[in-house]
Amino acid sequence: MAGETSWFSHYLDDRPREIGEYESFAELSDEGNQEVTIVSVESFLPDELLERIIAYLPIASIFRAQSVCKGGMALKWYGIELPCIQTSNWFIASSCGLVCFMDNESRSELYVCNPLTKIYKKLEEPPGLRFSDYSALAISANRNPDSYTITMVKSKQVPGNFVQWDVSVHIYGSQTTMWLSPVTEVLTGWRGGDESVICDGVLYFLIYSTGGGAPENRHGLLSYNLSARSSHGQLIRSFIPVPCALTCGRLMNLKEKLVMVGGIGKADRPDIIKGIGIWILNGKGWQEIARMPHKYFQGFGEFDDVFASSGIDDLIYIQSYGAPALLVFDMHLKHWRWSQKCPVTKRFPLQLFTGFCFEPRLEVNP
């Protein structure tokens, strides 16, 4: 979208500490096994001075320092630029330290990178229809062995038909450096969108009704097993209904479990949002985890029927496209709270904001 601002956060521990006797530890030097005392600078530098020093470090150095510092760092936000992005309209997905992004206009420029090391790789253009009406991008990275899988679900309306849509699944493997297109199917009454995620070797993506039907049937979920990669059978047979009438749905992988954050529509006006719910998929059924308390829902001010949401580990982040305020839900503690204030400010009325969760890792590269 024009005027869209993309950002993501790195939260570092800011527990207060007193300035007093500094800490030290001993280790053996290389020369004559002599014991050398090393002093931790964070134990005697004031927080304000330490923060100013950290602000001048490259982002990779900050995370290296965090891994060896006992105390906390005062820095909450750090800006990172993704390479090769020339417009503000991109599809973005991330997994285990890698970020995959694709130009939403041409949909022919596709990259994978580690934002910390700034190492990136341009991938070949995905096969199939170049100008699809909708595309859903997802990535899943493996830590052992180091490899990653990228999926793209393309959806295009059948010419001259308002209810039939061509839906195809395309898979890229880093070990083979090749694209496969195992599934192409014509859906009747449904189309794909831009929401997908990979969980435990299974690709999930939302589909949307092309007209008619009850309000609770405006959205649905399809799945495809990436391990089997079968070209037999129909995608529509994997259909899973959503738990209630939704204004929108956001999918995320939290510890290899599929979690959906959805806008709950009013009973008499299903296209008008009245609240936000969180569900986890167990088999073919949804288990409700939480609903946003009304005071937090009101805290966003004017909230659109669609919104942004992403998650990592036990944390889910929810935001309105019209403002940078972030609401956080802890899946483990079942606790809601507002995040630290984002330094990005709204510069003009129609400016939009979006974000994604990212796990900083220095050892992975595309």
C-alpha contacts under 8 A as a table, 3 or more apart, distances in Angstrom:
res1	aa1	res2	aa2	distance
1	M	4	E	5.60
1	M	88	S	6.76
1	M	89	N	5.15
1	M	352	L	7.86
2	A	88	S	6.48
2	A	89	N	6.72
3	G	88	S	6.67
3	G	350	L	7.49
3	G	351	Q	5.32
3	G	352	L	6.26
4	E	88	S	5.56
4	E	89	N	6.99
4	E	351	Q	6.03
4	E	352	L	4.56
4	E	353	F	5.56
4	E	354	T	7.18
5	T	88	S	6.66
5	T	351	Q	7.49
5	T	352	L	6.09
5	T	353	F	4.81
5	T	354	T	6.26
6	S	88	S	7.52
6	S	353	F	6.09
6	S	354	T	5.14
6	S	355	G	5.43
7	W	79	G	7.46
7	W	80	I	7.82
7	W	353	F	7.91
7	W	354	T	6.76
7	W	355	G	5.11
7	W	356	F	7.34
8	F	79	G	7.82
8	F	355	G	5.47
8	F	356	F	5.94
8	F	357	C	6.56
8	F	358	F	7.38
9	S	76	K	7.63
9	S	77	W	5.59
9	S	78	Y	6.76
9	S	79	G	7.97
9	S	357	C	7.79
10	H	76	K	6.37
10	H	77	W	5.73
10	H	78	Y	6.69
11	Y	75	L	7.85
11	Y	76	K	5.19
11	Y	77	W	6.80
12	L	72	G	7.01
12	L	73	M	6.10
12	L	74	A	7.09
12	L	75	L	6.55
12	L	76	K	5.80
13	D	72	G	4.91
13	D	73	M	5.96
13	D	74	A	7.15
14	D	72	G	5.10
14	D	73	M	5.54
14	D	74	A	5.09
14	D	75	L	7.76
15	R	71	G	7.74
15	R	72	G	5.92
16	P	72	G	7.75
17	R	71	G	7.64
19	I	22	Y	7.86
19	I	43	S	6.94
19	I	44	F	5.76
19	I	45	L	7.41
19	I	46	P	6.82
20	G	43	S	7.66
20	G	44	F	6.58
21	E	43	S	7.58
21	E	44	F	7.13
22	Y	39	V	7.37
22	Y	40	S	7.25
22	Y	41	V	7.96
22	Y	43	S	4.84
22	Y	44	F	5.32
23	E	39	V	6.31
23	E	40	S	6.10
23	E	43	S	5.85
24	S	37	T	6.60
24	S	38	I	5.65
24	S	39	V	4.54
24	S	40	S	6.03
25	F	37	T	5.82
25	F	38	I	5.67
25	F	39	V	6.85
26	A	35	E	6.37
26	A	36	V	5.61
26	A	37	T	4.57
26	A	38	I	6.18
27	E	35	E	5.64
27	E	36	V	5.57
27	E	37	T	6.68
27	E	38	I	7.71
28	L	33	N	5.27
28	L	34	Q	5.48
28	L	35	E	4.56
28	L	36	V	5.98
29	S	32	G	7.10
29	S	33	N	5.34
29	S	34	Q	5.38
29	S	35	E	6.11
29	S	36	V	6.18
30	D	33	N	5.90
30	D	34	Q	7.59
31	E	34	Q	6.49
40	S	43	S	5.67
40	S	44	F	7.77
40	S	69	C	7.99
41	V	44	F	5.83
41	V	45	L	6.08
42	E	45	L	5.34
42	E	46	P	7.77
42	E	50	L	6.99
42	E	69	C	7.62
42	E	71	G	7.03
43	S	71	G	7.63
45	L	49	L	6.51
45	L	50	L	6.15
46	P	49	L	5.42
46	P	50	L	6.21
47	D	50	L	5.09
47	D	51	E	6.01
47	D	73	M	7.65
47	D	74	A	6.67
48	E	51	E	5.21
48	E	52	R	6.42
48	E	74	A	7.86
49	L	52	R	5.14
49	L	53	I	6.33
50	L	53	I	5.12
50	L	54	I	6.16
50	L	73	M	7.66
50	L	74	A	7.85
51	E	54	I	5.10
51	E	55	A	6.13
51	E	73	M	6.90
51	E	74	A	5.72
51	E	75	L	6.09
52	R	55	A	5.12
52	R	56	Y	6.96
53	I	56	Y	5.67
53	I	57	L	7.09
54	I	57	L	5.26
54	I	62	I	6.80
54	I	75	L	7.59
55	A	75	L	7.59
57	L	61	S	6.11
57	L	62	I	6.36
58	P	61	S	5.36
58	P	62	I	6.55
59	I	62	I	5.10
59	I	63	F	6.68
59	I	78	Y	7.53
59	I	80	I	7.93
59	I	116	L	6.25
60	A	63	F	5.46
60	A	64	R	6.37
60	A	116	L	5.23
60	A	117	T	6.61
60	A	362	L	7.11
61	S	64	R	4.99
61	S	65	A	6.06
62	I	65	A	5.10
62	I	66	Q	6.15
63	F	66	Q	4.88
63	F	67	S	6.36
63	F	360	P	7.79
64	R	67	S	5.37
64	R	68	V	7.04
65	A	68	V	5.50
65	A	69	C	6.02
66	Q	69	C	5.23
66	Q	72	G	7.95
66	Q	73	M	7.74
69	C	72	G	7.24
75	L	78	Y	7.68
76	K	340	Q	7.65
77	W	342	C	7.49
77	W	343	P	7.55
80	I	115	P	7.03
81	E	115	P	7.38
82	L	85	I	6.44
82	L	113	C	7.99
82	L	115	P	6.22
82	L	118	K	7.84
83	P	118	K	7.39
83	P	120	Y	7.55
85	I	88	S	7.49
85	I	103	D	7.98
87	T	90	W	7.49
89	N	103	D	6.58
89	N	104	N	5.64
89	N	105	E	7.25
90	W	101	F	6.38
90	W	102	M	5.45
90	W	103	D	4.67
90	W	104	N	4.88
90	W	105	E	7.93
91	F	101	F	5.37
91	F	102	M	5.11
91	F	103	D	6.48
91	F	104	N	6.11
91	F	136	A	7.97
91	F	137	L	6.78
92	I	99	V	7.07
92	I	100	C	5.74
92	I	101	F	4.34
92	I	102	M	6.67
92	I	137	L	7.24
92	I	356	F	7.63
93	A	99	V	5.83
93	A	100	C	5.21
93	A	101	F	6.36
93	A	137	L	6.60
93	A	138	A	5.54
93	A	139	I	6.12
93	A	356	F	7.45
94	S	97	G	7.09
94	S	98	L	5.56
94	S	99	V	4.25
94	S	100	C	5.96
94	S	138	A	7.56
94	S	139	I	6.13
94	S	140	S	7.60
94	S	356	F	7.70
94	S	357	C	7.20
94	S	358	F	6.22
95	S	98	L	5.39
95	S	99	V	6.59
95	S	139	I	6.18
95	S	140	S	5.49
95	S	141	A	5.54
95	S	358	F	7.07
95	S	359	E	7.14
96	C	140	S	7.72
96	C	141	A	5.77
96	C	142	N	7.46
96	C	143	R	7.58
96	C	358	F	7.60
96	C	359	E	5.68
96	C	360	P	7.64
96	C	361	R	7.19
97	G	114	N	6.22
97	G	358	F	6.50
97	G	359	E	4.96
97	G	360	P	5.16
97	G	361	R	4.89
97	G	362	L	7.60
97	G	364	V	6.60
98	L	112	V	6.71
98	L	113	C	5.68
98	L	114	N	5.00
98	L	115	P	7.56
98	L	141	A	7.33
98	L	358	F	7.95
98	L	364	V	7.30
98	L	365	N	7.17
98	L	366	P	7.24
99	V	112	V	5.61
99	V	113	C	5.39
99	V	114	N	6.26
99	V	115	P	7.36
99	V	358	F	7.75
100	C	110	L	7.33
100	C	111	Y	5.64
100	C	112	V	4.40
100	C	113	C	6.57
100	C	138	A	7.86
100	C	139	I	6.84
101	F	110	L	5.87
101	F	111	Y	5.51
101	F	112	V	6.63
102	M	107	R	6.12
102	M	108	S	7.30
102	M	109	E	5.56
102	M	110	L	4.45
102	M	111	Y	6.50
103	D	106	S	6.02
103	D	107	R	4.97
103	D	108	S	6.77
103	D	109	E	5.51
103	D	110	L	6.83
104	N	107	R	5.12
106	S	109	E	7.11
106	S	130	R	7.91
106	S	131	F	7.35
107	R	110	L	7.50
107	R	130	R	6.94
107	R	131	F	7.21
108	S	125	E	5.20
108	S	126	P	7.21
108	S	130	R	7.13
109	E	122	K	7.56
109	E	123	L	7.67
109	E	125	E	6.68
110	L	122	K	5.96
110	L	123	L	5.53
110	L	124	E	7.25
110	L	125	E	6.86
111	Y	120	Y	6.82
111	Y	121	K	5.63
111	Y	122	K	4.48
111	Y	123	L	5.76
112	V	120	Y	5.55
112	V	121	K	5.35
112	V	122	K	6.58
112	V	123	L	7.53
112	V	366	P	6.04
113	C	118	K	6.74
113	C	119	I	5.63
113	C	120	Y	3.92
113	C	121	K	6.25
113	C	365	N	6.80
113	C	366	P	5.90
114	N	117	T	5.67
114	N	118	K	5.62
114	N	119	I	5.68
114	N	120	Y	6.44
114	N	361	R	7.98
114	N	362	L	7.87
114	N	364	V	7.13
114	N	365	N	5.87
114	N	366	P	7.14
115	P	118	K	4.90
115	P	119	I	7.23
116	L	360	P	7.13
116	L	361	R	7.44
116	L	362	L	6.54
117	T	362	L	6.59
117	T	365	N	7.97
119	I	365	N	6.57
119	I	366	P	7.36
120	Y	365	N	7.51
120	Y	366	P	6.28
121	K	366	P	6.21
126	P	130	R	7.88
126	P	170	H	7.23
126	P	179	W	6.77
127	P	130	R	7.43
127	P	170	H	7.23
127	P	179	W	7.13
127	P	181	S	7.41
128	G	168	S	7.87
128	G	181	S	7.91
129	L	132	S	5.76
129	L	154	K	7.64
132	S	135	S	6.74
132	S	154	K	6.04
132	S	155	S	5.79
132	S	156	K	5.07
133	D	154	K	7.62
133	D	155	S	5.87
133	D	156	K	4.91
133	D	157	Q	7.15
134	Y	154	K	5.88
134	Y	155	S	5.10
134	Y	156	K	6.66
134	Y	192	G	6.54
134	Y	193	G	5.22
134	Y	194	D	6.12
135	S	152	M	6.56
135	S	153	V	5.54
135	S	154	K	4.63
135	S	155	S	6.35
135	S	192	G	7.59
135	S	193	G	6.17
135	S	194	D	5.21
136	A	151	T	7.99
136	A	152	M	5.43
136	A	153	V	5.03
136	A	154	K	6.68
136	A	192	G	7.95
136	A	193	G	6.23
136	A	194	D	3.98
136	A	195	E	5.41
136	A	196	S	5.64
136	A	205	F	7.65
137	L	150	I	7.42
137	L	151	T	5.91
137	L	152	M	4.74
137	L	153	V	6.81
137	L	194	D	7.11
137	L	195	E	7.51
137	L	196	S	6.39
137	L	197	V	7.74
138	A	150	I	5.73
138	A	151	T	5.26
138	A	152	M	6.55
138	A	196	S	6.05
138	A	197	V	5.29
138	A	198	I	6.49
139	I	148	Y	7.01
139	I	149	T	5.65
139	I	150	I	4.40
139	I	151	T	6.35
139	I	197	V	7.37
139	I	198	I	6.78
140	S	148	Y	5.55
140	S	149	T	5.25
140	S	150	I	6.54
140	S	198	I	6.16
140	S	199	C	7.95
141	A	146	D	7.40
141	A	147	S	5.86
141	A	148	Y	4.04
141	A	149	T	6.35
142	N	145	P	6.27
142	N	146	D	5.54
142	N	147	S	5.32
142	N	148	Y	5.81
143	R	146	D	5.00
143	R	147	S	7.13
144	N	147	S	7.62
146	D	364	V	7.45
147	S	173	G	7.74
147	S	174	S	5.77
147	S	175	Q	6.46
148	Y	173	G	6.25
148	Y	174	S	5.50
148	Y	175	Q	7.85
149	T	171	I	7.00
149	T	172	Y	5.64
149	T	173	G	4.80
149	T	174	S	6.38
150	I	171	I	5.77
150	I	172	Y	4.99
150	I	173	G	6.64
151	T	169	V	7.08
151	T	170	H	5.59
151	T	171	I	4.57
151	T	172	Y	6.30
151	T	203	L	7.88
152	M	169	V	5.93
152	M	170	H	5.15
152	M	171	I	6.61
153	V	167	V	6.93
153	V	168	S	5.70
153	V	169	V	4.67
153	V	170	H	6.35
153	V	192	G	7.44
153	V	196	S	8.00
153	V	205	F	7.97
154	K	166	D	7.91
154	K	167	V	5.63
154	K	168	S	5.30
154	K	169	V	6.58
154	K	170	H	7.98
154	K	192	G	7.10
155	S	165	W	6.49
155	S	166	D	5.55
155	S	167	V	4.52
155	S	168	S	6.65
155	S	191	R	6.46
155	S	192	G	5.25
155	S	193	G	7.09
156	K	165	W	5.51
156	K	166	D	5.22
156	K	167	V	6.72
156	K	191	R	7.81
157	Q	161	N	7.15
157	Q	162	F	7.20
157	Q	163	V	7.88
157	Q	164	Q	6.27
157	Q	165	W	4.31
157	Q	166	D	6.13
157	Q	191	R	7.85
158	V	161	N	5.47
158	V	162	F	7.48
158	V	164	Q	5.68
158	V	165	W	5.20
158	V	166	D	6.28
161	N	164	Q	5.84
162	F	210	T	7.55
163	V	188	T	5.59
163	V	189	G	4.84
163	V	190	W	6.98
163	V	210	T	5.85
163	V	211	G	7.59
164	Q	186	V	6.39
164	Q	187	L	5.55
164	Q	188	T	4.49
164	Q	189	G	6.15
164	Q	190	W	7.12
164	Q	191	R	7.67
165	W	186	V	5.45
165	W	187	L	5.28
165	W	188	T	6.62
165	W	189	G	7.99
165	W	190	W	6.97
165	W	191	R	5.66
166	D	184	T	7.05
166	D	185	E	5.84
166	D	186	V	4.54
166	D	187	L	6.46
166	D	191	R	7.86
167	V	184	T	5.74
167	V	185	E	5.32
167	V	186	V	6.05
167	V	187	L	6.97
167	V	191	R	7.32
167	V	192	G	6.69
168	S	181	S	7.31
168	S	183	V	5.53
168	S	184	T	4.19
168	S	185	E	6.28
169	V	181	S	5.87
169	V	182	P	6.64
169	V	183	V	5.38
169	V	184	T	6.59
170	H	179	W	6.64
170	H	180	L	5.66
170	H	181	S	4.49
170	H	182	P	6.95
170	H	183	V	7.63
171	I	179	W	5.43
171	I	180	L	5.12
171	I	181	S	6.36
172	Y	177	T	6.74
172	Y	178	M	5.65
172	Y	179	W	4.43
172	Y	180	L	6.45
173	G	176	T	5.52
173	G	177	T	5.54
173	G	178	M	6.09
173	G	179	W	6.94
174	S	177	T	4.83
174	S	178	M	7.53
174	S	366	P	7.96
181	S	184	T	7.64
182	P	229	R	6.63
182	P	230	S	6.82
182	P	231	S	5.18
183	V	230	S	7.89
183	V	231	S	5.48
185	E	234	Q	7.28
185	E	235	L	7.27
187	L	190	W	5.66
187	L	191	R	6.71
187	L	236	I	7.45
188	T	191	R	7.97
189	G	209	S	5.76
189	G	210	T	5.17
189	G	211	G	6.83
190	W	207	I	6.19
190	W	208	Y	5.38
190	W	209	S	4.60
190	W	210	T	5.35
191	R	207	I	5.47
191	R	208	Y	5.37
191	R	209	S	6.59
191	R	210	T	6.66
192	G	205	F	7.66
192	G	206	L	6.57
192	G	207	I	4.61
192	G	208	Y	6.33
193	G	205	F	7.91
193	G	206	L	6.58
193	G	207	I	6.13
193	G	208	Y	7.10
194	D	206	L	7.89
195	E	205	F	5.76
195	E	206	L	5.82
195	E	249	G	7.94
195	E	250	R	6.66
195	E	251	L	6.65
196	S	203	L	7.18
196	S	204	Y	5.55
196	S	205	F	4.12
196	S	206	L	6.54
196	S	251	L	6.38
197	V	203	L	5.95
197	V	204	Y	5.49
197	V	205	F	6.56
197	V	251	L	6.27
197	V	252	M	6.07
197	V	253	N	6.72
198	I	201	G	6.36
198	I	202	V	5.51
198	I	203	L	4.48
198	I	204	Y	6.18
198	I	253	N	6.90
199	C	202	V	5.32
199	C	203	L	6.54
199	C	204	Y	7.62
199	C	253	N	5.73
199	C	256	E	4.92
199	C	257	K	6.11
199	C	258	L	6.20
200	D	256	E	5.21
200	D	257	K	7.41
201	G	225	N	6.41
201	G	226	L	5.58
201	G	227	S	6.15
202	V	223	S	6.65
202	V	224	Y	5.71
202	V	225	N	4.53
202	V	226	L	5.49
202	V	227	S	7.55
203	L	223	S	5.44
203	L	224	Y	5.07
203	L	225	N	6.28
203	L	226	L	6.59
204	Y	221	L	6.86
204	Y	222	L	5.76
204	Y	223	S	4.43
204	Y	224	Y	6.61
205	F	221	L	5.82
205	F	222	L	5.55
205	F	223	S	6.49
205	F	251	L	7.93
206	L	219	H	6.88
206	L	220	G	5.72
206	L	221	L	4.61
206	L	222	L	6.35
206	L	249	G	7.79
207	I	219	H	5.81
207	I	220	G	5.17
207	I	221	L	5.94
207	I	222	L	7.13
208	Y	218	R	5.76
208	Y	219	H	4.74
208	Y	220	G	6.40
209	S	212	G	7.45
209	S	213	G	7.94
209	S	217	N	7.03
209	S	218	R	4.86
209	S	219	H	6.19
213	G	217	N	6.19
213	G	218	R	7.29
214	A	217	N	5.37
214	A	218	R	7.15
215	P	218	R	5.57
215	P	245	A	5.55
215	P	270	P	6.21
216	E	219	H	7.07
216	E	242	V	7.18
216	E	243	P	7.84
216	E	244	C	5.44
216	E	245	A	4.04
216	E	246	L	7.02
217	N	220	G	6.81
217	N	241	P	7.18
217	N	242	V	7.60
217	N	245	A	7.19
218	R	245	A	7.21
218	R	246	L	7.44
219	H	241	P	7.29
219	H	242	V	6.41
219	H	245	A	7.87
219	H	246	L	7.06
220	G	239	F	6.70
220	G	240	I	6.00
220	G	241	P	4.98
220	G	242	V	5.61
221	L	238	S	7.92
221	L	239	F	5.63
221	L	240	I	4.99
221	L	241	P	6.32
221	L	242	V	7.03
222	L	235	L	6.62
222	L	236	I	6.75
222	L	238	S	5.45
222	L	239	F	4.92
222	L	240	I	6.39
223	S	235	L	7.10
223	S	238	S	5.81
223	S	239	F	7.38
224	Y	229	R	7.72
224	Y	235	L	7.18
224	Y	238	S	7.76
225	N	228	A	5.63
225	N	229	R	6.09
225	N	230	S	7.77
226	L	229	R	5.00
230	S	233	G	7.83
233	G	237	R	7.67
234	Q	237	R	5.54
234	Q	238	S	7.67
235	L	238	S	5.66
235	L	239	F	7.41
236	I	239	F	5.27
240	I	284	K	6.33
240	I	285	G	7.71
242	V	245	A	7.48
242	V	246	L	7.85
242	V	286	W	7.65
243	P	286	W	6.26
244	C	264	I	7.14
245	A	264	I	6.15
245	A	265	G	5.62
245	A	270	P	6.24
246	L	249	G	6.85
246	L	262	G	6.13
246	L	263	G	5.32
246	L	264	I	4.88
246	L	265	G	5.38
246	L	270	P	7.07
246	L	271	D	7.69
247	T	262	G	7.15
247	T	263	G	5.03
247	T	264	I	6.12
247	T	265	G	5.62
247	T	270	P	6.86
247	T	271	D	5.53
247	T	272	I	6.90
247	T	273	I	6.26
247	T	305	D	5.68
247	T	306	V	6.52
248	C	262	G	5.58
248	C	263	G	5.38
248	C	305	D	7.01
248	C	306	V	5.52
248	C	307	F	7.62
249	G	260	M	6.45
249	G	261	V	5.76
249	G	262	G	4.31
249	G	263	G	6.61
250	R	260	M	5.46
250	R	261	V	5.13
250	R	262	G	6.20
250	R	308	A	7.36
250	R	309	S	6.18
250	R	310	S	7.39
251	L	258	L	6.99
251	L	259	V	5.88
251	L	260	M	4.67
251	L	261	V	6.68
251	L	310	S	7.60
252	M	258	L	6.03
252	M	259	V	5.36
252	M	260	M	6.42
252	M	310	S	6.19
252	M	311	G	6.16
253	N	256	E	5.51
253	N	257	K	5.58
253	N	258	L	5.17
253	N	259	V	6.28
253	N	311	G	7.26
253	N	312	I	7.22
254	L	257	K	5.25
254	L	258	L	6.57
254	L	259	V	6.70
254	L	311	G	6.71
254	L	312	I	5.65
254	L	313	D	5.28
254	L	314	D	6.60
255	K	312	I	7.79
255	K	313	D	5.84
255	K	314	D	7.87
257	K	280	I	7.16
257	K	281	L	7.23
258	L	280	I	5.85
258	L	281	L	5.62
259	V	278	I	7.17
259	V	279	W	5.74
259	V	280	I	4.44
259	V	281	L	6.42
260	M	278	I	5.83
260	M	279	W	5.29
260	M	280	I	6.30
260	M	281	L	7.99
261	V	276	I	7.06
261	V	277	G	5.80
261	V	278	I	4.60
261	V	279	W	6.53
261	V	309	S	7.08
262	G	276	I	5.66
262	G	277	G	5.46
262	G	278	I	6.53
263	G	273	I	5.90
263	G	274	K	7.46
263	G	275	G	5.98
263	G	276	I	4.59
263	G	277	G	6.55
263	G	305	D	6.80
263	G	306	V	7.11
264	I	270	P	7.79
264	I	273	I	5.57
264	I	274	K	5.83
264	I	275	G	5.19
264	I	276	I	5.51
264	I	277	G	6.72
265	G	269	R	6.69
265	G	270	P	4.18
265	G	271	D	5.74
265	G	272	I	5.30
265	G	273	I	4.54
265	G	274	K	5.69
265	G	275	G	7.34
266	K	269	R	4.92
266	K	270	P	4.76
266	K	271	D	7.19
266	K	272	I	5.84
266	K	273	I	6.19
266	K	274	K	5.74
267	A	270	P	5.78
269	R	272	I	5.58
270	P	273	I	7.29
271	D	305	D	7.15
272	I	305	D	6.14
273	I	276	I	7.93
273	I	304	D	7.47
273	I	305	D	5.22
275	G	291	R	7.42
275	G	292	M	6.70
275	G	294	H	7.52
275	G	297	F	6.92
276	I	291	R	5.81
276	I	292	M	5.50
276	I	297	F	7.90
277	G	288	E	7.42
277	G	289	I	7.74
277	G	290	A	5.91
277	G	291	R	4.34
277	G	292	M	6.29
278	I	288	E	6.03
278	I	289	I	5.48
278	I	290	A	5.30
278	I	291	R	6.23
279	W	286	W	6.01
279	W	287	Q	5.35
279	W	288	E	4.35
279	W	289	I	5.30
279	W	290	A	7.28
280	I	286	W	5.66
280	I	287	Q	5.29
280	I	288	E	6.56
280	I	289	I	6.91
281	L	284	K	6.80
281	L	285	G	5.82
281	L	286	W	4.63
281	L	287	Q	6.30
282	N	285	G	5.38
282	N	286	W	5.99
282	N	287	Q	6.87
289	I	331	M	7.91
290	A	334	K	7.59
292	M	296	Y	6.72
292	M	297	F	6.55
292	M	336	W	7.94
293	P	296	Y	5.63
293	P	297	F	6.46
294	H	297	F	4.90
294	H	298	Q	6.09
295	K	298	Q	5.15
295	K	299	G	6.12
296	Y	299	G	4.76
296	Y	300	F	6.93
296	Y	327	L	7.90
297	F	300	F	5.89
297	F	301	G	7.74
297	F	303	F	7.94
298	Q	301	G	5.49
298	Q	302	E	7.87
300	F	303	F	6.17
300	F	320	S	7.09
300	F	325	A	7.58
303	F	307	F	7.87
303	F	320	S	6.35
304	D	307	F	6.50
304	D	320	S	7.09
304	D	321	Y	7.99
306	V	320	S	7.98
307	F	318	I	7.51
307	F	319	Q	6.26
307	F	320	S	5.09
307	F	321	Y	5.88
308	A	318	I	5.95
308	A	319	Q	5.34
308	A	320	S	6.17
308	A	321	Y	6.43
308	A	354	T	6.50
308	A	355	G	7.55
309	S	316	I	7.14
309	S	317	Y	5.43
309	S	318	I	4.42
309	S	319	Q	6.27
309	S	355	G	7.97
309	S	356	F	7.80
310	S	316	I	5.90
310	S	317	Y	5.42
310	S	318	I	6.88
310	S	355	G	7.74
310	S	356	F	5.83
310	S	357	C	6.07
311	G	314	D	7.50
311	G	315	L	5.52
311	G	316	I	4.19
311	G	317	Y	5.82
311	G	356	F	7.79
311	G	357	C	5.91
312	I	315	L	5.50
312	I	316	I	6.67
312	I	357	C	6.23
312	I	358	F	7.61
312	I	359	E	7.83
314	D	330	D	5.67
314	D	331	M	5.01
314	D	332	H	6.05
315	L	328	V	6.63
315	L	329	F	5.73
315	L	330	D	4.79
315	L	331	M	6.13
316	I	328	V	5.60
316	I	329	F	5.12
316	I	330	D	6.57
316	I	331	M	7.48
317	Y	326	L	6.30
317	Y	327	L	5.68
317	Y	328	V	4.72
317	Y	329	F	6.60
318	I	326	L	5.81
318	I	327	L	5.17
318	I	328	V	6.49
319	Q	323	A	7.35
319	Q	324	P	6.87
319	Q	325	A	6.15
319	Q	326	L	5.12
319	Q	327	L	6.40
319	Q	354	T	7.91
320	S	323	A	5.69
320	S	324	P	7.25
320	S	325	A	7.42
320	S	353	F	7.69
321	Y	324	P	7.52
321	Y	352	L	5.25
321	Y	353	F	4.95
321	Y	354	T	6.18
322	G	350	L	7.49
322	G	351	Q	6.76
322	G	352	L	5.17
322	G	353	F	6.22
323	A	346	K	7.01
323	A	352	L	7.08
323	A	353	F	6.31
324	P	342	C	6.40
324	P	344	V	6.92
324	P	345	T	7.28
324	P	346	K	7.87
324	P	353	F	6.16
324	P	354	T	7.93
325	A	338	W	7.76
325	A	339	S	7.62
325	A	341	K	6.90
325	A	342	C	6.82
326	L	338	W	6.02
326	L	339	S	5.55
326	L	340	Q	7.98
326	L	341	K	7.97
327	L	336	W	7.23
327	L	337	R	5.97
327	L	338	W	4.59
327	L	339	S	6.00
328	V	336	W	5.75
328	V	337	R	5.35
328	V	338	W	5.86
328	V	339	S	6.29
329	F	334	K	6.84
329	F	335	H	5.66
329	F	336	W	4.60
329	F	337	R	6.61
330	D	333	L	5.43
330	D	334	K	5.33
330	D	335	H	5.21
330	D	336	W	6.58
331	M	334	K	5.13
331	M	335	H	7.32
342	C	345	T	7.67
346	K	349	P	7.32
346	K	351	Q	6.52
347	R	351	Q	6.90
348	F	351	Q	5.55
361	R	364	V	6.40
